[in-house]
Amino acid sequence: MKFIPLIDFRSTTIMNAFILNAIVLAIIATLSIELRKKLDMIAITKGLGENNKIFLTMSGTFLIGIIVYCIIRILFGFGDGLLATTLSKSVL
């Protein structure tokens, strides 16, 4: 069964690939910044050290990234270029 995205905006050209990458990175960066702000505001994490907050932010950003990439995959079919089915010859 062939995968069909909800919105037909695949990264078949350089411009489309740049736009999709910019969308993904902007969403991940924005949500990561908001996560860090929330960690600084929540009473439970006020007593944590800076290293612990950095670790929580990194872990949260990783999860945010996985979720965003899955959503963009479903919406736009992002990542099809990573699913090569034929072997390519080495350039070196």
Secondary structure, 3 states (H helix, E strand, C coil): CCCCCCCCCCCCCHHHHHHHHHHHHHHHHHHHHHHHHHHHHCCCCCCCCHHHHHHHHHHHHHHHHHHHHHHHHHHHCCCHHHCCCCCCCCCC
